[in-house]
Amino acid sequence: MDHVLLPALTRIAEALERLTPPAPPAPDLKGADAFVWHPGPRPALSPVPRVSRVEIALLQGIDRQKMLLLENTLRFARGLPANNVMLWGARGMGKSSLVKAAHAAANAEAAGSLALIEIHREDIRTLPDLLNILRPQERRCLVFCDDLSFEREDADYKALKSVLDGGIEGRPPNVLFYATSNRRHLMPRDMIENERSTAINPSEATEEKVSLSDRFGLWIGFHNCDQPTYLAMVEGYARAFSIAIDPEELRRQANEWSVTRGARSGRVAWQFILDLAGRMGVKAA
């Protein structure tokens, strides 16, 4: 009977093998310094020829945040231990700009040392798949998710929690995860309470504030800026654009702009300078 079944089983196995799609080719991380992760239907890392970013020296009013993130990023790029980072807090204060600027600074120190890979919020459930692709790579990779948060019925946070906790395989030694968020704990309070209630020891869990943010080794907070800081940002951008304008007039217009926007932040300062440069016929720096 075996001599009858074996050829048939062999033909079935060969047919199934032909139907199975080939594994995606290993990504070439040497072709660019930045990529965007596209999980399906065929997983791919799309190279970004030019990253939209601001020079780190132009980011004003966040000196301590710059120091913390730059030191962590440079250590990682040099092959030293470093932490996953969450940048949280006020909108428009340069969280994502600082990540991109720190990446550029690391590659300025050692060309090609660090690849920046952006994963969109809606693809966070595929983060383990991305890490499996990056695990065998020689190049160090900074996986970045901008504006990360989770809602009440959202189960995607479990994929991120597993990655940050390490799992059986652990986080690949060549990968760090950076995220920005306007929320301190990434999840609504009722989700955090549910996490606590299912812990082995609820009282200890309450004290520990079980949440996703606890899995990040480094937290960097960003807060609304005051008027002197806002004006320092405006003046720094004006110098970068070489805008010739009376300092008092610059501050007057900048304050008027912030009033119309109802906020003071690095983003508002940058948008004001773009408007001013356009009105004065000054080309981008």
TORKOL-4160 file (C-alpha; in steps of 0.2 Angstrom, whole numbers, padded with zeros to 4 digits, m for minus):
285
<pt num="1" X="0000" Y="0000" Z="0000"/>
<pt num="2" X="0014" Y="0012" Z="0004"/>
<pt num="3" X="0021" Y="0010" Z="m0013"/>
<pt num="4" X="0005" Y="0016" Z="m0020"/>
<pt num="5" X="0002" Y="0031" Z="m0008"/>
<pt num="6" X="0020" Y="0038" Z="m0008"/>
<pt num="7" X="0020" Y="0044" Z="m0026"/>
<pt num="8" X="0003" Y="0052" Z="m0024"/>
<pt num="9" X="0008" Y="0060" Z="m0008"/>
<pt num="10" X="0024" Y="0066" Z="m0016"/>
<pt num="11" X="0014" Y="0074" Z="m0031"/>
<pt num="12" X="0002" Y="0083" Z="m0019"/>
<pt num="13" X="0017" Y="0090" Z="m0009"/>
<pt num="14" X="0025" Y="0096" Z="m0025"/>
<pt num="15" X="0009" Y="0104" Z="m0030"/>
<pt num="16" X="0007" Y="0113" Z="m0014"/>
<pt num="17" X="0025" Y="0119" Z="m0014"/>
<pt num="18" X="0021" Y="0127" Z="m0031"/>
<pt num="19" X="0006" Y="0136" Z="m0025"/>
<pt num="20" X="0015" Y="0143" Z="m0010"/>
<pt num="21" X="0021" Y="0160" Z="m0013"/>
<pt num="22" X="0040" Y="0163" Z="m0012"/>
<pt num="23" X="0046" Y="0171" Z="0004"/>
<pt num="24" X="0049" Y="0190" Z="0001"/>
<pt num="25" X="0067" Y="0194" Z="m0003"/>
<pt num="26" X="0078" Y="0200" Z="0011"/>
<pt num="27" X="0077" Y="0220" Z="0011"/>
<pt num="28" X="0092" Y="0230" Z="0006"/>
<pt num="29" X="0095" Y="0242" Z="0020"/>
<pt num="30" X="0111" Y="0249" Z="0012"/>
<pt num="31" X="0101" Y="0258" Z="m0002"/>
<pt num="32" X="0095" Y="0272" Z="0009"/>
<pt num="33" X="0095" Y="0279" Z="0027"/>
<pt num="34" X="0076" Y="0279" Z="0029"/>
<pt num="35" X="0062" Y="0267" Z="0025"/>
<pt num="36" X="0043" Y="0266" Z="0027"/>
<pt num="37" X="0036" Y="0249" Z="0032"/>
<pt num="38" X="0022" Y="0242" Z="0021"/>
<pt num="39" X="0016" Y="0226" Z="0029"/>
<pt num="40" X="0005" Y="0219" Z="0015"/>
<pt num="41" X="0000" Y="0210" Z="0004"/>
<pt num="42" X="0018" Y="0208" Z="0001"/>
<pt num="43" X="0029" Y="0215" Z="0015"/>
<pt num="44" X="0041" Y="0228" Z="0009"/>
<pt num="45" X="0052" Y="0242" Z="0016"/>
<pt num="46" X="0051" Y="0257" Z="0004"/>
<pt num="47" X="0066" Y="0268" Z="0004"/>
<pt num="48" X="0064" Y="0286" Z="0007"/>
<pt num="49" X="0076" Y="0296" Z="m0004"/>
<pt num="50" X="0075" Y="0312" Z="0007"/>
<pt num="51" X="0068" Y="0313" Z="0024"/>
<pt num="52" X="0058" Y="0329" Z="0029"/>
<pt num="53" X="0067" Y="0335" Z="0044"/>
<pt num="54" X="0074" Y="0351" Z="0053"/>
<pt num="55" X="0092" Y="0352" Z="0058"/>
<pt num="56" X="0094" Y="0348" Z="0077"/>
<pt num="57" X="0102" Y="0365" Z="0080"/>
<pt num="58" X="0086" Y="0374" Z="0075"/>
<pt num="59" X="0075" Y="0365" Z="0088"/>
<pt num="60" X="0074" Y="0378" Z="0101"/>
<pt num="61" X="0067" Y="0377" Z="0119"/>
<pt num="62" X="0069" Y="0358" Z="0121"/>
<pt num="63" X="0088" Y="0357" Z="0126"/>
<pt num="64" X="0086" Y="0344" Z="0139"/>
<pt num="65" X="0075" Y="0333" Z="0128"/>
<pt num="66" X="0088" Y="0335" Z="0114"/>
<pt num="67" X="0102" Y="0330" Z="0125"/>
<pt num="68" X="0093" Y="0314" Z="0132"/>
<pt num="69" X="0087" Y="0308" Z="0115"/>
<pt num="70" X="0103" Y="0312" Z="0106"/>
<pt num="71" X="0114" Y="0303" Z="0119"/>
<pt num="72" X="0103" Y="0288" Z="0118"/>
<pt num="73" X="0103" Y="0287" Z="0099"/>
<pt num="74" X="0121" Y="0290" Z="0098"/>
<pt num="75" X="0125" Y="0276" Z="0110"/>
<pt num="76" X="0114" Y="0264" Z="0100"/>
<pt num="77" X="0122" Y="0269" Z="0084"/>
<pt num="78" X="0139" Y="0266" Z="0091"/>
<pt num="79" X="0134" Y="0248" Z="0096"/>
<pt num="80" X="0132" Y="0252" Z="0115"/>
<pt num="81" X="0116" Y="0248" Z="0126"/>
<pt num="82" X="0102" Y="0260" Z="0124"/>
<pt num="83" X="0083" Y="0261" Z="0128"/>
<pt num="84" X="0067" Y="0261" Z="0119"/>
<pt num="85" X="0060" Y="0279" Z="0120"/>
<pt num="86" X="0043" Y="0287" Z="0121"/>
<pt num="87" X="0042" Y="0305" Z="0118"/>
<pt num="88" X="0026" Y="0312" Z="0125"/>
<pt num="89" X="0017" Y="0328" Z="0128"/>
<pt num="90" X="0011" Y="0344" Z="0121"/>
<pt num="91" X="0007" Y="0345" Z="0102"/>
<pt num="92" X="0019" Y="0355" Z="0090"/>
<pt num="93" X="0034" Y="0355" Z="0102"/>
<pt num="94" X="0046" Y="0345" Z="0091"/>
<pt num="95" X="0044" Y="0327" Z="0096"/>
<pt num="96" X="0044" Y="0319" Z="0079"/>
<pt num="97" X="0056" Y="0332" Z="0072"/>
<pt num="98" X="0068" Y="0328" Z="0086"/>
<pt num="99" X="0068" Y="0309" Z="0082"/>
<pt num="100" X="0072" Y="0313" Z="0064"/>
<pt num="101" X="0085" Y="0325" Z="0069"/>
<pt num="102" X="0094" Y="0313" Z="0081"/>
<pt num="103" X="0094" Y="0300" Z="0067"/>
<pt num="104" X="0103" Y="0312" Z="0055"/>
<pt num="105" X="0115" Y="0317" Z="0069"/>
<pt num="106" X="0120" Y="0299" Z="0071"/>
<pt num="107" X="0123" Y="0296" Z="0053"/>
<pt num="108" X="0133" Y="0313" Z="0052"/>
<pt num="109" X="0144" Y="0305" Z="0065"/>
<pt num="110" X="0146" Y="0289" Z="0056"/>
<pt num="111" X="0139" Y="0288" Z="0039"/>
<pt num="112" X="0126" Y="0274" Z="0037"/>
<pt num="113" X="0127" Y="0268" Z="0055"/>
<pt num="114" X="0108" Y="0269" Z="0058"/>
<pt num="115" X="0092" Y="0266" Z="0047"/>
<pt num="116" X="0076" Y="0275" Z="0052"/>
<pt num="117" X="0061" Y="0264" Z="0048"/>
<pt num="118" X="0043" Y="0272" Z="0050"/>
<pt num="119" X="0029" Y="0261" Z="0055"/>
<pt num="120" X="0011" Y="0268" Z="0054"/>
<pt num="121" X="0000" Y="0268" Z="0068"/>
<pt num="122" X="m0013" Y="0257" Z="0059"/>
<pt num="123" X="0001" Y="0244" Z="0056"/>
<pt num="124" X="0007" Y="0242" Z="0073"/>
<pt num="125" X="0000" Y="0225" Z="0074"/>
<pt num="126" X="0013" Y="0219" Z="0061"/>
<pt num="127" X="0027" Y="0225" Z="0072"/>
<pt num="128" X="0033" Y="0208" Z="0076"/>
<pt num="129" X="0033" Y="0203" Z="0058"/>
<pt num="130" X="0044" Y="0219" Z="0054"/>
<pt num="131" X="0056" Y="0214" Z="0068"/>
<pt num="132" X="0058" Y="0196" Z="0061"/>
<pt num="133" X="0063" Y="0204" Z="0045"/>
<pt num="134" X="0076" Y="0216" Z="0054"/>
<pt num="135" X="0083" Y="0203" Z="0066"/>
<pt num="136" X="0096" Y="0195" Z="0054"/>
<pt num="137" X="0101" Y="0212" Z="0047"/>
<pt num="138" X="0118" Y="0219" Z="0051"/>
<pt num="139" X="0113" Y="0237" Z="0051"/>
<pt num="140" X="0106" Y="0245" Z="0066"/>
<pt num="141" X="0088" Y="0250" Z="0064"/>
<pt num="142" X="0077" Y="0263" Z="0073"/>
<pt num="143" X="0059" Y="0259" Z="0071"/>
<pt num="144" X="0048" Y="0274" Z="0073"/>
<pt num="145" X="0029" Y="0276" Z="0076"/>
<pt num="146" X="0023" Y="0294" Z="0076"/>
<pt num="147" X="0007" Y="0299" Z="0086"/>
<pt num="148" X="0004" Y="0282" Z="0094"/>
<pt num="149" X="m0011" Y="0279" Z="0105"/>
<pt num="150" X="m0024" Y="0266" Z="0108"/>
<pt num="151" X="m0043" Y="0267" Z="0110"/>
<pt num="152" X="m0054" Y="0257" Z="0121"/>
<pt num="153" X="m0058" Y="0243" Z="0109"/>
<pt num="154" X="m0041" Y="0242" Z="0101"/>
<pt num="155" X="m0032" Y="0226" Z="0104"/>
<pt num="156" X="m0016" Y="0231" Z="0094"/>
<pt num="157" X="m0007" Y="0237" Z="0109"/>
<pt num="158" X="m0004" Y="0219" Z="0113"/>
<pt num="159" X="0008" Y="0217" Z="0099"/>
<pt num="160" X="0018" Y="0232" Z="0105"/>
<pt num="161" X="0017" Y="0226" Z="0123"/>
<pt num="162" X="0024" Y="0209" Z="0118"/>
<pt num="163" X="0038" Y="0217" Z="0108"/>
<pt num="164" X="0043" Y="0229" Z="0123"/>
<pt num="165" X="0042" Y="0215" Z="0136"/>
<pt num="166" X="0054" Y="0205" Z="0125"/>
<pt num="167" X="0044" Y="0189" Z="0123"/>
<pt num="168" X="0054" Y="0173" Z="0121"/>
<pt num="169" X="0066" Y="0179" Z="0107"/>
<pt num="170" X="0068" Y="0196" Z="0115"/>
<pt num="171" X="0070" Y="0212" Z="0105"/>
<pt num="172" X="0083" Y="0211" Z="0091"/>
<pt num="173" X="0099" Y="0218" Z="0098"/>
<pt num="174" X="0100" Y="0229" Z="0081"/>
<pt num="175" X="0083" Y="0237" Z="0084"/>
<pt num="176" X="0076" Y="0251" Z="0095"/>
<pt num="177" X="0058" Y="0257" Z="0095"/>
<pt num="178" X="0054" Y="0276" Z="0097"/>
<pt num="179" X="0036" Y="0282" Z="0098"/>
<pt num="180" X="0028" Y="0299" Z="0100"/>
<pt num="181" X="0012" Y="0302" Z="0108"/>
<pt num="182" X="0001" Y="0316" Z="0115"/>
<pt num="183" X="m0004" Y="0304" Z="0129"/>
<pt num="184" X="0007" Y="0300" Z="0144"/>
<pt num="185" X="0001" Y="0282" Z="0145"/>
<pt num="186" X="m0004" Y="0279" Z="0127"/>
<pt num="187" X="m0021" Y="0271" Z="0133"/>
<pt num="188" X="m0037" Y="0278" Z="0140"/>
<pt num="189" X="m0038" Y="0276" Z="0159"/>
<pt num="190" X="m0051" Y="0263" Z="0159"/>
<pt num="191" X="m0039" Y="0252" Z="0148"/>
<pt num="192" X="m0025" Y="0254" Z="0161"/>
<pt num="193" X="m0037" Y="0249" Z="0175"/>
<pt num="194" X="m0042" Y="0234" Z="0166"/>
<pt num="195" X="m0024" Y="0229" Z="0164"/>
<pt num="196" X="m0022" Y="0231" Z="0183"/>
<pt num="197" X="m0037" Y="0221" Z="0187"/>
<pt num="198" X="m0031" Y="0206" Z="0177"/>
<pt num="199" X="m0014" Y="0206" Z="0185"/>
<pt num="200" X="m0008" Y="0192" Z="0197"/>
<pt num="201" X="m0007" Y="0204" Z="0212"/>
<pt num="202" X="m0019" Y="0219" Z="0208"/>
<pt num="203" X="m0013" Y="0229" Z="0223"/>
<pt num="204" X="0005" Y="0229" Z="0216"/>
<pt num="205" X="m0001" Y="0232" Z="0199"/>
<pt num="206" X="m0010" Y="0248" Z="0204"/>
<pt num="207" X="0006" Y="0254" Z="0213"/>
<pt num="208" X="0016" Y="0250" Z="0197"/>
<pt num="209" X="0004" Y="0259" Z="0186"/>
<pt num="210" X="0003" Y="0245" Z="0173"/>
<pt num="211" X="0003" Y="0252" Z="0156"/>
<pt num="212" X="0012" Y="0252" Z="0139"/>
<pt num="213" X="0022" Y="0267" Z="0144"/>
<pt num="214" X="0030" Y="0257" Z="0158"/>
<pt num="215" X="0038" Y="0246" Z="0145"/>
<pt num="216" X="0049" Y="0260" Z="0138"/>
<pt num="217" X="0066" Y="0263" Z="0146"/>
<pt num="218" X="0066" Y="0281" Z="0143"/>
<pt num="219" X="0052" Y="0294" Z="0144"/>
<pt num="220" X="0055" Y="0311" Z="0137"/>
<pt num="221" X="0041" Y="0324" Z="0141"/>
<pt num="222" X="0037" Y="0340" Z="0131"/>
<pt num="223" X="0027" Y="0354" Z="0138"/>
<pt num="224" X="0018" Y="0370" Z="0131"/>
<pt num="225" X="0031" Y="0384" Z="0129"/>
<pt num="226" X="0030" Y="0401" Z="0137"/>
<pt num="227" X="0032" Y="0417" Z="0127"/>
<pt num="228" X="0051" Y="0419" Z="0129"/>
<pt num="229" X="0054" Y="0402" Z="0123"/>
<pt num="230" X="0042" Y="0404" Z="0108"/>
<pt num="231" X="0050" Y="0420" Z="0103"/>
<pt num="232" X="0067" Y="0412" Z="0105"/>
<pt num="233" X="0061" Y="0398" Z="0092"/>
<pt num="234" X="0055" Y="0412" Z="0080"/>
<pt num="235" X="0072" Y="0421" Z="0081"/>
<pt num="236" X="0082" Y="0405" Z="0078"/>
<pt num="237" X="0072" Y="0401" Z="0063"/>
<pt num="238" X="0073" Y="0419" Z="0057"/>
<pt num="239" X="0092" Y="0418" Z="0058"/>
<pt num="240" X="0092" Y="0401" Z="0049"/>
<pt num="241" X="0082" Y="0409" Z="0034"/>
<pt num="242" X="0093" Y="0425" Z="0035"/>
<pt num="243" X="0077" Y="0436" Z="0036"/>
<pt num="244" X="0082" Y="0454" Z="0037"/>
<pt num="245" X="0069" Y="0462" Z="0049"/>
<pt num="246" X="0069" Y="0473" Z="0064"/>
<pt num="247" X="0069" Y="0462" Z="0080"/>
<pt num="248" X="0054" Y="0472" Z="0088"/>
<pt num="249" X="0044" Y="0470" Z="0072"/>
<pt num="250" X="0048" Y="0451" Z="0071"/>
<pt num="251" X="0042" Y="0449" Z="0089"/>
<pt num="252" X="0027" Y="0459" Z="0086"/>
<pt num="253" X="0022" Y="0449" Z="0071"/>
<pt num="254" X="0026" Y="0432" Z="0079"/>
<pt num="255" X="0015" Y="0437" Z="0094"/>
<pt num="256" X="0001" Y="0442" Z="0083"/>
<pt num="257" X="0003" Y="0425" Z="0073"/>
<pt num="258" X="0002" Y="0415" Z="0089"/>
<pt num="259" X="m0014" Y="0424" Z="0095"/>
<pt num="260" X="m0023" Y="0420" Z="0078"/>
<pt num="261" X="m0017" Y="0402" Z="0080"/>
<pt num="262" X="m0022" Y="0401" Z="0099"/>
<pt num="263" X="m0006" Y="0393" Z="0104"/>
<pt num="264" X="0013" Y="0395" Z="0106"/>
<pt num="265" X="0024" Y="0380" Z="0100"/>
<pt num="266" X="0038" Y="0376" Z="0089"/>
<pt num="267" X="0026" Y="0371" Z="0075"/>
<pt num="268" X="0017" Y="0388" Z="0076"/>
<pt num="269" X="0034" Y="0397" Z="0076"/>
<pt num="270" X="0040" Y="0387" Z="0061"/>
<pt num="271" X="0023" Y="0390" Z="0052"/>
<pt num="272" X="0025" Y="0409" Z="0055"/>
<pt num="273" X="0043" Y="0409" Z="0048"/>
<pt num="274" X="0037" Y="0400" Z="0033"/>
<pt num="275" X="0024" Y="0413" Z="0030"/>
<pt num="276" X="0035" Y="0428" Z="0034"/>
<pt num="277" X="0049" Y="0421" Z="0022"/>
<pt num="278" X="0036" Y="0419" Z="0009"/>
<pt num="279" X="0029" Y="0437" Z="0011"/>
<pt num="280" X="0047" Y="0444" Z="0011"/>
<pt num="281" X="0053" Y="0434" Z="m0004"/>
<pt num="282" X="0066" Y="0424" Z="0005"/>
<pt num="283" X="0069" Y="0406" Z="m0001"/>
<pt num="284" X="0070" Y="0391" Z="0011"/>
<pt num="285" X="0087" Y="0389" Z="0019"/>
